């Protein structure tokens, strides 16, 4: 649909912000009449909003097809059995939306489709000759978020593109992954986002290699670190911590263990302030419940003590990955006291009893002479050393990386940024194909599991992310590629025959040239029409007003810069068409250049 008359359009703008809106995209999507809330975390898309979603989806579809992926339609309702086969019926937890049919059989509303697509491929693929294959769909996904918020950004029902690649071996999987990485780079340039791919944790999906595509925005929920020197970028959940020394002069020798009186000291700050211990010579201990997946259901639980240096925060994702646990959560004080006999504020690793494991961050294992709790009220040890005074069961990178920390690649200081996750790509390996029987006969006659990758794009979230990046005091500033209409033609007074006629002429010429145009033929006051055009964010506005028309001209306004130029009527449509084409070309060119750069990089 290229054309629309505003008088016929199902839309209404609001002058007031919705009460529950915390971020710009939520506020503006509601006010501009793109979405309406149906219930918590669930939205209806009105015609203007649905056009945006469809335009994002069309770009995604074009790039997936171009990369050789094939579109399929997979069911939203999925049987519990296949989720039980992979253990994720339990692993997924309360975010999975579950339902029961009239026969008492259990189902899930798909939060993702690894189980369904792998089962499908297992039934169809028998020979290496049928591989590789990459299947994708664009569809509504369901996640029962504990706290839906930010409008469509963290909704319970959202549109996603998900793709799944199947290859004969690991190298094939890596090639499919690289092709998707290029396709994603093209998609996010074409939709006009300022974004970065970052190393990420693969979470509940599994696999080892994973990257997230992050739209950079201060309102983003994800915390990132980026290195401007070498280009390293990572989600802090994943960013590697480089152990830093306690002293510039190098490590000190081990000193004798000493127990001191520390009345009232319960925190690291109190230990540093009250006893003059340098913070890098303190270690804090945290107690976690780690839960593991058992045979087809919840399994054992452990009480785990974890040590990080006093000036660091523990990264729970790293702890969970180290343990191979389903989840980790802080253990309550009374249980820690009961199991270890240690008062919470004076617990420490020396002589600690009652825990299943004691894990330590590299900095604690490598450092010397730490002040730690002595497991008795009002007592701490000075000069505790790993190996001599306590023995961690495991040592690993457990600390949360923060801005200012050294880059793991080049040691330059990392900068902190915030991002909105709009896409994620994973190398899955053979986990799902083994569990669900997606085997094929290889060229040498052996039966082998397919190597898989999976690739998601949040379609509705991409639209919201574009608004987070591009808005001003007047409303949304759409990139041309995903604007609901490229041009709004606004006759100031529709009851003026000359204005109506000129506007109609321009509108028709734009449509004939393939420009998506809306004519605001509503009998509203000019101020209302201009405010609505700015709020909805049409990239170009053509204003047909009395004074300009008297000179034989119209006004053409750029939404982003808000600059207006007066153009003689006979050239107006042509000038607008050229402006629209130029804006479209710029985004396409950005995608081509970025892809060429990736190919050059891959070629070495
Ligand atoms: Zn670096």
Boltz pocket constraint, residues with backbone or C-beta under 6 A from the ligand:
constraints:
  - pocket:
      binder: B
      contacts: [[A, 227], [A, 228], [A, 229], [A, 230], [A, 231], [A, 232], [A, 407], [A, 408], [A, 409], [A, 410], [A, 411], [A, 412]]
      max_distance: 6.0
